[in-house]
Amino acid sequence: ANAALKHEDLTRKEASNGRGAALARAERELLQQDVVLRAFYNFLGKDVARKQIRRALEAGPKRIRPTTREELRWKLEDLGEELAKAKEEAKEKAKQEEETEAKEEHRGEQEEIKAQR
């Protein structure tokens, strides 16, 4: 049933009633561009690929231009990496605090035992 709905939706988009076909064609082109970009990243590595893409985007006369999908994707990836790093740091800090509390508790127990003797 789900496959039939997807097929029906794809057929509707590709219908030659103007807008549906144009959108389907644009979506296919975007998917092809994404595949090329992913291959570029895999071949060159993230940092080199970003540098090359940025150089291509900034080529030509200086102008005001909107942020590209790829630049937005970079921001999301960078923020995701920062979030993961912050979570890891918070986890490490919590672990250290637990260890410190456990040591202090153990020290307190030892002092109590000495005081009772």
C-alpha positions as CSV (number, residue, x, y, z in Angstrom):
1,A,0.0,0.0,0.0
2,N,2.8,2.4,1.0
3,A,4.7,1.6,-2.2
4,A,1.6,2.2,-4.3
5,L,1.1,5.6,-2.7
6,K,4.8,6.5,-3.3
7,H,4.5,5.4,-6.9
8,E,1.3,7.4,-7.4
9,D,2.9,10.5,-5.9
10,L,5.9,10.1,-8.1
11,T,3.7,9.7,-11.2
12,R,1.7,12.8,-10.2
13,K,4.9,14.8,-9.8
14,E,6.3,13.7,-13.1
15,A,3.1,14.3,-14.9
16,S,3.5,16.8,-17.8
17,N,1.1,19.3,-16.4
18,G,3.8,21.9,-15.9
19,R,4.7,22.5,-12.3
20,G,4.8,18.8,-11.2
21,A,7.3,17.8,-13.8
22,A,9.5,20.9,-13.2
23,L,9.6,20.2,-9.4
24,A,10.4,16.5,-10.0
25,R,13.2,17.5,-12.4
26,A,14.6,20.0,-9.9
27,E,14.4,17.4,-7.1
28,R,16.4,14.9,-9.3
29,E,19.0,17.6,-10.0
30,L,19.4,18.4,-6.3
31,L,19.8,14.7,-5.5
32,Q,22.4,14.4,-8.2
33,Q,24.3,17.4,-6.9
34,D,24.2,16.0,-3.4
35,V,25.7,12.7,-4.6
36,V,28.5,14.6,-6.3
37,L,29.1,16.7,-3.2
38,R,29.2,13.6,-1.0
39,A,31.7,12.0,-3.4
40,F,33.8,15.2,-3.2
41,Y,33.8,15.0,0.6
42,N,34.7,11.4,0.6
43,F,37.6,11.9,-1.8
44,L,39.1,15.1,-0.5
45,G,38.0,15.0,3.2
46,K,35.8,17.5,5.0
47,D,38.2,20.4,5.5
48,V,39.7,20.4,2.0
49,A,36.3,19.9,0.3
50,R,34.7,22.8,2.3
51,K,37.7,25.1,1.4
52,Q,37.3,24.2,-2.4
53,I,33.5,24.7,-2.3
54,R,33.8,28.0,-0.5
55,R,36.4,29.2,-3.0
56,A,34.0,28.3,-5.8
57,L,31.1,30.1,-4.1
58,E,33.1,33.2,-3.5
59,A,34.6,33.4,-7.0
60,G,33.7,36.2,-9.4
61,P,32.8,39.8,-8.5
62,K,31.9,40.6,-5.0
63,R,28.2,40.4,-4.4
64,I,25.6,39.8,-1.7
65,R,24.4,36.3,-2.0
66,P,22.1,34.1,0.0
67,T,23.5,31.3,2.2
68,T,23.6,28.1,0.1
69,R,22.1,24.7,1.2
70,E,25.6,23.4,1.6
71,E,26.7,26.3,3.9
72,L,23.6,25.7,6.0
73,R,24.5,22.0,6.1
74,W,28.0,22.9,7.3
75,K,26.5,25.0,10.1
76,L,24.3,22.1,11.2
77,E,27.2,19.7,11.1
78,D,29.4,22.1,13.1
79,L,26.7,22.7,15.7
80,G,26.1,19.0,15.9
81,E,29.8,18.4,16.6
82,E,29.9,21.2,19.2
83,L,26.8,19.7,20.9
84,A,28.4,16.3,21.0
85,K,31.6,17.7,22.4
86,A,29.7,19.7,25.0
87,K,27.7,16.6,26.0
88,E,30.9,14.6,26.3
89,E,32.5,17.3,28.5
90,A,29.4,17.5,30.7
91,K,29.5,13.7,31.1
92,E,33.2,13.8,32.0
93,K,32.6,16.6,34.5
94,A,29.7,14.8,36.1
95,K,31.8,11.6,36.4
96,Q,34.6,13.6,38.0
97,E,32.2,15.2,40.5
98,E,30.8,11.8,41.4
99,E,34.3,10.5,42.0
100,T,35.2,13.5,44.1
101,E,32.0,13.1,46.2
102,A,32.7,9.4,46.7
103,K,36.2,10.2,47.8
104,E,35.0,12.9,50.2
105,E,32.4,10.5,51.6
106,H,34.9,7.8,52.0
107,R,37.3,10.3,53.8
108,G,34.4,11.3,56.1
109,E,33.7,7.7,57.0
110,Q,37.4,7.1,57.8
111,E,37.5,10.1,60.0
112,E,34.4,8.9,61.9
113,I,36.1,5.5,62.4
114,K,39.2,7.2,63.7
115,A,37.1,9.5,66.0
116,Q,35.3,6.5,67.5
117,R,38.6,4.7,68.3
